[in-house]
Amino acid sequence: MTNTDWERRVALLWDSFDERSPVDFLREMEKLVAEVPEDDPVGLYEHGSAFDSTDQPDQAVERYRRALANGLSGSLRRQAVIQLASSLRNLGQAEESVRLLTEELDRGSDELDDAVRAFLALALTSAGREREAVSVALTALVPHLPRYQRSLTDYARELG
């Protein structure tokens, strides 16, 4: 088995998510994850994502943390941070979620910046920091607007 074959089969399973029951989906993901070493960061990430997608954030958190600790890299690393923070927020740990996402924004920039900011806005809201949440959301929106960028940037700064 090649890594590419395993990744292809994982992608096919995700493509079938809407046609499967949560129990069936998770069972199939667990079979795939069993094919890679127990400490494989991508396997841990995929397993965590499966738990997350089947409404089991408590099970997802541990796997995301282990995936990150075991060196998950690239785009999957950032996705794992976003998903970990989202799961923590759903479990009532909004402040840790805010911390993780704020640190993630400071790590660099890529195509997931707006996703980081969107989940940060949700976490801030859950932490009772609604003004900051609106500021973060407006800041994420500004680059997509054809006009009013300077005005909205200033208003967002005032709210934060």
RODREN-9044 format. One record per residue (C-alpha): x, y, z; residue in one letter. Coordinates in steps of 0.05 Angstrom, whole numbers, plus 5000, padded with zeros to 4 digits. Example, Ala and Ser with C-alpha at 12.3 -4.5 7.8 and 13.67 -1.06 7.14 Angstrom:
2
pt xx=5246; yy=4910; zz=5156; residu=A
pt xx=5273; yy=4979; zz=5143; residu=S
# end
This chain:
160
pt xx=5000; yy=5000; zz=5000; residu=M
pt xx=5026; yy=5069; zz=4983; residu=T
pt xx=5011; yy=5132; zz=5022; residu=N
pt xx=4978; yy=5160; zz=4960; residu=T
pt xx=4931; yy=5100; zz=4955; residu=D
pt xx=4912; yy=5108; zz=5029; residu=W
pt xx=4900; yy=5182; zz=5020; residu=E
pt xx=4857; yy=5168; zz=4958; residu=R
pt xx=4815; yy=5119; zz=4997; residu=R
pt xx=4807; yy=5168; zz=5054; residu=V
pt xx=4785; yy=5222; zz=5004; residu=A
pt xx=4734; yy=5174; zz=4973; residu=L
pt xx=4706; yy=5159; zz=5042; residu=L
pt xx=4698; yy=5233; zz=5056; residu=W
pt xx=4664; yy=5241; zz=4989; residu=D
pt xx=4613; yy=5189; zz=5012; residu=S
pt xx=4600; yy=5222; zz=5079; residu=F
pt xx=4529; yy=5246; zz=5063; residu=D
pt xx=4508; yy=5177; zz=5038; residu=E
pt xx=4529; yy=5141; zz=5102; residu=R
pt xx=4504; yy=5138; zz=5172; residu=S
pt xx=4551; yy=5168; zz=5224; residu=P
pt xx=4564; yy=5098; zz=5253; residu=V
pt xx=4581; yy=5069; zz=5185; residu=D
pt xx=4625; yy=5128; zz=5167; residu=F
pt xx=4664; yy=5124; zz=5232; residu=L
pt xx=4671; yy=5048; zz=5226; residu=R
pt xx=4700; yy=5055; zz=5155; residu=E
pt xx=4747; yy=5111; zz=5178; residu=M
pt xx=4771; yy=5069; zz=5236; residu=E
pt xx=4788; yy=5013; zz=5187; residu=K
pt xx=4830; yy=5061; zz=5145; residu=L
pt xx=4864; yy=5091; zz=5206; residu=V
pt xx=4882; yy=5021; zz=5229; residu=A
pt xx=4925; yy=5013; zz=5166; residu=E
pt xx=4975; yy=5067; zz=5188; residu=V
pt xx=5019; yy=5069; zz=5249; residu=P
pt xx=4983; yy=5088; zz=5314; residu=E
pt xx=5023; yy=5153; zz=5320; residu=D
pt xx=5016; yy=5173; zz=5247; residu=D
pt xx=4996; yy=5247; zz=5249; residu=P
pt xx=4953; yy=5244; zz=5186; residu=V
pt xx=4917; yy=5183; zz=5211; residu=G
pt xx=4904; yy=5217; zz=5278; residu=L
pt xx=4880; yy=5279; zz=5242; residu=Y
pt xx=4832; yy=5240; zz=5197; residu=E
pt xx=4806; yy=5200; zz=5257; residu=H
pt xx=4795; yy=5265; zz=5295; residu=G
pt xx=4759; yy=5296; zz=5236; residu=S
pt xx=4714; yy=5235; zz=5231; residu=A
pt xx=4696; yy=5241; zz=5305; residu=F
pt xx=4684; yy=5315; zz=5295; residu=D
pt xx=4640; yy=5305; zz=5235; residu=S
pt xx=4598; yy=5254; zz=5272; residu=T
pt xx=4585; yy=5302; zz=5330; residu=D
pt xx=4636; yy=5273; zz=5379; residu=Q
pt xx=4682; yy=5333; zz=5392; residu=P
pt xx=4707; yy=5304; zz=5457; residu=D
pt xx=4737; yy=5245; zz=5418; residu=Q
pt xx=4764; yy=5291; zz=5365; residu=A
pt xx=4803; yy=5337; zz=5412; residu=V
pt xx=4851; yy=5283; zz=5436; residu=E
pt xx=4867; yy=5260; zz=5365; residu=R
pt xx=4878; yy=5331; zz=5340; residu=Y
pt xx=4925; yy=5345; zz=5398; residu=R
pt xx=4964; yy=5281; zz=5384; residu=R
pt xx=4967; yy=5295; zz=5309; residu=A
pt xx=4996; yy=5364; zz=5323; residu=L
pt xx=5045; yy=5337; zz=5375; residu=A
pt xx=5068; yy=5283; zz=5326; residu=N
pt xx=5087; yy=5334; zz=5273; residu=G
pt xx=5026; yy=5343; zz=5229; residu=L
pt xx=5049; yy=5394; zz=5177; residu=S
pt xx=5027; yy=5436; zz=5119; residu=G
pt xx=4955; yy=5454; zz=5106; residu=S
pt xx=4931; yy=5395; zz=5149; residu=L
pt xx=4966; yy=5425; zz=5209; residu=R
pt xx=4928; yy=5490; zz=5202; residu=R
pt xx=4863; yy=5453; zz=5190; residu=Q
pt xx=4875; yy=5412; zz=5253; residu=A
pt xx=4885; yy=5475; zz=5294; residu=V
pt xx=4820; yy=5505; zz=5266; residu=I
pt xx=4782; yy=5441; zz=5280; residu=Q
pt xx=4813; yy=5432; zz=5349; residu=L
pt xx=4794; yy=5503; zz=5367; residu=A
pt xx=4723; yy=5492; zz=5341; residu=S
pt xx=4715; yy=5428; zz=5381; residu=S
pt xx=4741; yy=5461; zz=5444; residu=L
pt xx=4691; yy=5518; zz=5434; residu=R
pt xx=4635; yy=5466; zz=5426; residu=N
pt xx=4658; yy=5434; zz=5491; residu=L
pt xx=4654; yy=5500; zz=5529; residu=G
pt xx=4728; yy=5517; zz=5526; residu=Q
pt xx=4721; yy=5582; zz=5488; residu=A
pt xx=4781; yy=5617; zz=5518; residu=E
pt xx=4829; yy=5561; zz=5497; residu=E
pt xx=4797; yy=5564; zz=5428; residu=S
pt xx=4810; yy=5639; zz=5425; residu=V
pt xx=4882; yy=5629; zz=5446; residu=R
pt xx=4896; yy=5575; zz=5394; residu=L
pt xx=4865; yy=5614; zz=5337; residu=L
pt xx=4898; yy=5680; zz=5357; residu=T
pt xx=4966; yy=5644; zz=5358; residu=E
pt xx=4949; yy=5613; zz=5290; residu=E
pt xx=4938; yy=5682; zz=5259; residu=L
pt xx=5007; yy=5702; zz=5283; residu=D
pt xx=5040; yy=5641; zz=5251; residu=R
pt xx=5034; yy=5665; zz=5180; residu=G
pt xx=4985; yy=5673; zz=5124; residu=S
pt xx=4953; yy=5626; zz=5073; residu=D
pt xx=4886; yy=5610; zz=5040; residu=E
pt xx=4857; yy=5590; zz=5108; residu=L
pt xx=4864; yy=5659; zz=5140; residu=D
pt xx=4791; yy=5675; zz=5132; residu=D
pt xx=4771; yy=5608; zz=5162; residu=A
pt xx=4816; yy=5621; zz=5222; residu=V
pt xx=4784; yy=5689; zz=5231; residu=R
pt xx=4713; yy=5661; zz=5223; residu=A
pt xx=4725; yy=5609; zz=5277; residu=F
pt xx=4759; yy=5661; zz=5320; residu=L
pt xx=4697; yy=5705; zz=5315; residu=A
pt xx=4654; yy=5646; zz=5338; residu=L
pt xx=4701; yy=5632; zz=5396; residu=A
pt xx=4702; yy=5704; zz=5417; residu=L
pt xx=4626; yy=5705; zz=5416; residu=T
pt xx=4624; yy=5643; zz=5459; residu=S
pt xx=4674; yy=5676; zz=5507; residu=A
pt xx=4627; yy=5736; zz=5514; residu=G
pt xx=4672; yy=5782; zz=5473; residu=R
pt xx=4622; yy=5801; zz=5419; residu=E
pt xx=4652; yy=5868; zz=5400; residu=R
pt xx=4719; yy=5835; zz=5386; residu=E
pt xx=4683; yy=5780; zz=5347; residu=A
pt xx=4650; yy=5832; zz=5301; residu=V
pt xx=4718; yy=5866; zz=5292; residu=S
pt xx=4751; yy=5800; zz=5271; residu=V
pt xx=4693; yy=5783; zz=5224; residu=A
pt xx=4695; yy=5852; zz=5191; residu=L
pt xx=4770; yy=5848; zz=5184; residu=T
pt xx=4762; yy=5782; zz=5147; residu=A
pt xx=4708; yy=5811; zz=5103; residu=L
pt xx=4745; yy=5874; zz=5082; residu=V
pt xx=4791; yy=5844; zz=5029; residu=P
pt xx=4730; yy=5816; zz=4993; residu=H
pt xx=4693; yy=5882; zz=4986; residu=L
pt xx=4696; yy=5923; zz=4922; residu=P
pt xx=4687; yy=5988; zz=4962; residu=R
pt xx=4688; yy=6016; zz=5033; residu=Y
pt xx=4751; yy=5978; zz=5053; residu=Q
pt xx=4784; yy=6036; zz=5089; residu=R
pt xx=4720; yy=6054; zz=5127; residu=S
pt xx=4705; yy=5983; zz=5149; residu=L
pt xx=4778; yy=5973; zz=5169; residu=T
pt xx=4773; yy=6035; zz=5214; residu=D
pt xx=4707; yy=6013; zz=5244; residu=Y
pt xx=4734; yy=5943; zz=5257; residu=A
pt xx=4794; yy=5973; zz=5292; residu=R
pt xx=4748; yy=6015; zz=5336; residu=E
pt xx=4708; yy=5954; zz=5357; residu=L
pt xx=4769; yy=5911; zz=5373; residu=G
# end
